[in-house]
Amino acid sequence: ASNCWYYRIMTENGQSKNYKINIHLVLEYLAFFIAFRYYIFLKKRTKDAIPNTNRLSIILGAALGAFLGSRIIGFLENPLYSTDISSFITILNTKTIMGGLFGGLLGVKLSKKIIGEKQSSGDLFVFPIIVGIFIGRIGCFLSGINEFTYGKVTTLFVGMDLGDGLNRHPIALYELLFLVCLFVFLWKTKSKNIENGLLFKYFMISYFSFRFCIEFLKPNTFFILGLSSIQILCLICYLYYYKTILNLSKNAR
């Protein structure tokens, strides 16, 4: 497996020529495009209590926070320390959706505080985010071991050769299945007219819980207290939403 896929065309003189496409990059941009269009689609069909100008400020805050958060956590997942330009470019290109989600959350909170917006704003983003992650994970799977979304070597029947000749846990496929289930669950939850803002909290808690567990199946190298940087971020997310988690526990009992 490789980040690049090749396609062949015939030239006028009858010779063939190969071109390569970075399939992961293509699907990543496609994920952004489709997720945003889906957001616009939902917004037109939803009575939004937040004015358009404030909503735009929130989106900008989310984008900036997601950009910084994805790079910071991506760097902590694979720390590099070098002064050459290639290492610097690698750091800029290293990113993770987990940092993007939590960084985006902090960016939204900061932007709302600046503009004085009190209404919850996350519910409208939930389903577009899930769709975007789903499309992006397809790119991760097609990239094989070139993306750090592959699992440890396994002898289970689910093991797959992702490009290095070893049967590994297909982490990206596990996540695709989880995202489908999460989408259906949250869609049914939405129909129950729950409190505004609660849908996004359920999404964050569910997705971060899944990622906390799935990290144990990845061949992580850098650990703190026996946990990866992603898992530590998950714990921080739990602390952030501890009141919601406590309420969920009470309702479960």
N, C-alpha and C positions, 0 to 999 in steps of 0.2 A: 504494500500500500504506500501511497505517496501523496503529498499535498497537491501534486500536479497530475492532471490527466492529459493524455495526448489524443489529438485527433489528426486525421490525415486528409489532405485535399489533393486533387489532381491539377497540375498546372497545364497551361496551354500546349506545351510540348509533350504531354503525356506522362511526365514524371510526377511522382508523389512527393509531398513535402509534409513533414510532421510539425505540428504546433502544440505547445503545452499550455494548459489552463490551470491556475491555482484554484481547484474546486472548492477548497475550504474558504478561500477569500470570496469567491463568487457567492457561495451560499451565505456567508456572513453578511455581505451587503444586501443580499436578497432578504435575509431575515429582518434587517433594519427597515427595508422598504415595505415589506408586507405587514410587519408589525405596526408601522406608523399608519399605513392605509387602513388597517383594521381598527386602530384607535380612532381615526377620523370617522369611520363607518359607525362605530359604537357611540361616539360623541354626538353625532347628528340624531341618533335615536334615543338619547338619554337626556333627561332634564338635569342640566348641570347647574348647581347652585353657585359655582365659582365663575366670576366674569371672565371673558375671553382674555383680557389683558393680564389678569392675575394667573390664569391658566398657562399663558405663554411664559410668564416669569417662572412658574413652577417647572415647566418642561425644560427651560434653560438651566435651572438649578439642578434638576435631575440629570441632565446630560453632562454638565460639568462635574458633578459629584461622581457619576458613573465612570467617567473617563479617568479621573484621579484614583478612585477606589479600585478599579480594575487593574491599573498599573501597579499600584502599591502592593496589593495583595498578591498579584501575579509575580512581582519581584520577590516577595517574602516566601512564596512557594518554591522558588528556585533562586536563591540569593546568588548574585554575581558581584564580584568586586574587581574591576579592572578599569584602567584609564584610557584604553584604546577605543577608537570610534566604533568599531564593530560591536564591542560589548555594550556600548551606550545605545546603539541602534537596537540590539537584542532586548535590552531592558525596556525600551519604548514600545517594542512590539509584543512584549510579554504581558498577557492580560488574562483575567479570569472573570467569569460572569458573577461569581460570588462577591468579589470586591465591587463589581459594577452595581449590583443590586443594593448592597449596604451603603456604598458611597452615594448612589442615587438617592437613597432614603435620607441620608444626612443632608445632601444638597437640597432636597425638597423642603426639609424642616427649616433649613437656614433661609432659603428664599421666601418661605411663607412668613417667617419671623420678620424679615426685612420689609415685606409689603403689607404685613398686618393681616394676612388671611387666616381665618380661624376654621374654615370648613375642611373636613377630611377630603383628600384629593386622590388617594391611591386606588380606589376601587375601579376607576375607569381604565387604569393601566394593567390590571391583572391579566386579563385574557390576551391582550396584545403581547405582553411579556412572555407568557407561556408559549404562544405561537412562535415568537422570535427565537426563544431558546430551543424549541423543537427543531426548527429549520437549521439553526446553528449546530445542533448536535448531530444532525445528519452529516454535515461537513466534517465534524470531528471524527465520526465513525469512518467515513471514506478516506480520511487522512491516515488512518491506522496508527502506528507508533510514532508518527511525526507530531502528533498532538498528545499532550499528557492527559488523555482521557481513557487510556487503556488500563487494564487491570493486571493483577498478579497472574503468574502461571497457575493453571488449574488443571486437574484431571477430570473435572465434572463434565457432563454432556454439553453444557453451555459454552465450553471453551472454544475459542476461535483463533485461527492464525491471522493476526492483524498486520503481518508483514515481516516478522522476524523469525518465522518458522516454529514459533512456540504457541501452544494453545493458552490463551489468556481470557480473563473475564472481559466480555465486551461491555465495558462500563457505559459507553454511549447508548447502546441498545437498551440497557437496563433503564437509563434515564428517559429514553423515548417512551417506553412503556409506562413509566411512572407519570410522565407529563400528561399522557392521554387520560389516565385515571384521575389525576389532579384536576384537569380541565373539566371532566364530567362531574366530579364531586363539587367543585366550586360553582359550576353552572347550576346545579340543583340547589346548592346552598343559597345562591343569589335569588332564586325564585321564592324563597321564604321571607323576603323583605326584612333582612337582618339590619342591624344598626349600621349606619353609614361609616365606612372606614374599616369595618370588621373583616370584610372579604380580603382586603390586602394583607391584613395581619394574619389571617388563616393561610394565605398563600406563602408568606415569608416563613412562618413557623413550619409549615409542611415541607417546603422545598429545602430549607436549611436543615431540617431533621433528616431528610433523605440523604443530602450531601454529607452530613456528619457520619451516617452509617456507611455509605458507599466508599468513603475515603479509606476505610480499613481494607478494602479490596484493591487499593492502588499501591504500587511499589514506591511509596513516598520515601524520601531520603532525609529530609530535614524535619526533625521533631523537637518539640518543646513539651516537657512533661508527658512524653509518650503520645502527643497529638500533633497533627500537621497544622500548618498555618490556617488552612481552610476550616479545620475543626475548631480551632481557637476562635475564629471569626463566628462560627456557628454558636459557640457558647456566649459570645458577646451579644449576638442577636437574641438569644434566649433571655439574657439579662434585660435587654431593651424592651422585650415584650413579656416580661415576667408576670404582669398583672393579667394579661390575656390568657397566658398559659395556666395561671392559677384558677381563673374562671372556667376554663375548659375542663380542668381537673375536677372542679366541683360539680359541673354539669354531667361529667362522665359518671361520677359516683351516684 
